[in-house]
Amino acid sequence: MVVGDIATQGERFQALLSWRVPRATCFFVILCLVAALVLYVTPFKIVALVGGMFRMRQPKFRSKMPSAPSNFFRKWPSKADMML
């Protein structure tokens, strides 16, 4: 079961990079470029501090909904979905 879930995630990631849906792939590439630029300009200590503060925020500030990137990636079709 776990190996199947990992394979499904790998297929989704491969589909994202293989231009099956050019609009989503273009969005992903632009997001990666922006993230690379931010990480290049910002010192690592600041990135680690902000990431740690975000990860350890109070439970009342956390959302019950999944994050937008996680939700986008979960809705992406895998090869198992296409075989049906």
Residue pairs with C-beta under 8 A, 6 or more apart in sequence:
8 78
8 80
9 73
11 78
11 79
11 80
12 73
12 76
12 77
12 78
13 73
15 21
15 76
15 77
15 78
16 24
16 25
16 28
16 73
16 76
17 25
17 28
18 25
19 25
24 76
39 47
65 71
66 74
